[in-house]
């Protein structure tokens, strides 16, 4: 899973602890999650990561190169990629309940 986020994004703040729960729960069976922050100031992003207690790896896309490759135009964007690197699901935005959809998709991909 790749999750693009920003500190100014309210739904990102809601979603990140839920993603961290998925990461903690499924990491030992092959699930990986990379958070990609697009803020210009990585220090603000790290403060938010610390504040929310996020344990998944966070990378910084300050030049917006990676977000352009994935055509990220809004926040957050969550992408599920299979073991071969193929994009299988793309979710734009976040609303409560999306984590159940993510869970179903993660379980399906882990079984493949």
N, C-alpha and C positions, 0 to 999 in steps of 0.2 A: 504494500500500500504506500502510496505517495500522497502526502497531504500538504497542499500549498496554503499558507496562512500569513496573516499580518497582525501586528499588535493593535491596529485601529479597528479591527474586524470583531464586532460583538459576537456573531455566531461562531467565529473561530475560538474565542475564549470559552464558549459553552461546549464546543465539540472536543477540544483537546483533552480534557480529563477522561472523557468517554473513550476516545481513541487510545489513550494510555492504558485504560482497563483492558481493551482488546489486545493491545501489544503485550501486556503482562500475562494475560491468560493464554495466548497462543504462540508466543515467541518460541517456547521450548519444542513445539511441533512443526517449526519451519516457517512461521509467519514473521515477516519483517515489515517494519513501518519506518519511513523516513519523513520527517517534517521538513518542509522547505519554506523558510521565511523569506519574504520579499521586501522587508523593510530596508531602508537605506542605513539605519543605525542598528547594528547587531547587538549593541549593549542593551537597548530597550527590549529587544526580542529575548535575550537571555534573562533579563529580569522577569519577564512574563513566564518563561519556562520554569524558572525557579519558584515563582509565586504559585503556579499551578501544580508544581510537583511532577512535571512531565519527565518520564524516564527514557522515552524513545529518542533516537538520534535526531538532532536538528542541524540542518545545513542552511547556508545563507546564499541567496541568489540576489545579491545587491545590484548586479548588472542586468538582472532580469533575463538572462540568457536561457536558463532552464525553463522558466515559466513561458517564454516565447515558444520553445520547442513543443510544449504541451498545450499551447494555445489557451493559457490561463488569462481570463479577462475579468474575473470576479473572484471574491473570496468568500469562503474557502472553496477549494476544488480538491476533491478526493478521488484518486485514481487507483484502481486495483489492477495489478499486473500479474500474469501467471508466471510459472516457473521458467518458461522459455523467454520471458520478457515481452510478451504480447499484452497490450492494453485490453482488458476484458470489460471493465466497467468504469464509467466516469460519472461523478456526482458533482453538480454545481450547487453551491450554497449548502446550508445546513438548517434543518428543523428538527426539533425533538422527535425521536423515533427513527431517524435515519440509521442509528447505530444497530437496530435490529436487521435492517436491510444489509448493512455492512457485514454483520455477523453471519447471515445466511450466505452471502457471497464468499466470504472468507472460508467458511466451512466447505463449500462446494469446491473452491480452488485447492484447498488442502487435501481433499480426497482424490484429486486428479493425479 
